[in-house]
Amino acid sequence: MSKHGGGNANIMLQAQRMQSQIKRLQESLEDETYPGAAGGGLVKVVVDGRQNVKSIEITPEAINPDDLDELADLLTAAMNMALTDSKETSQTEMRKITGGLSLPGLF
């Protein structure tokens, strides 16, 4: 009986340790920034590690009233670049903590 109790206690201890590490990771990701740029820097976007937009910078040269679709495309490209970097970093760091276990709802 003590073997089972010890095993369960060890699993619970590991789960609590992992939960603490995940919380620290989530907090640290809020401080990380990931830039994205398009059009040779005409449009720049910065997101944090939680995929929240921190800033968008649009140069005057990026604005052509006759072709706003181009501006939308530049914004989309810059945003996707920044978000992809942020998500990949978050997933890599999470795998380090979980050992590759899938934990739905955390990211």
PyMOL commands that set and color helices and strands:
alter all, ss='L'
color gray80, all
select helices_A, chain A and resi 2-29+60-62+68-98
alter helices_A, ss='H'
color red, helices_A
select strands_A, chain A and resi 33-38+43-48+53-58
alter strands_A, ss='S'
color yellow, strands_A
deselect
rebuild
show_as cartoon
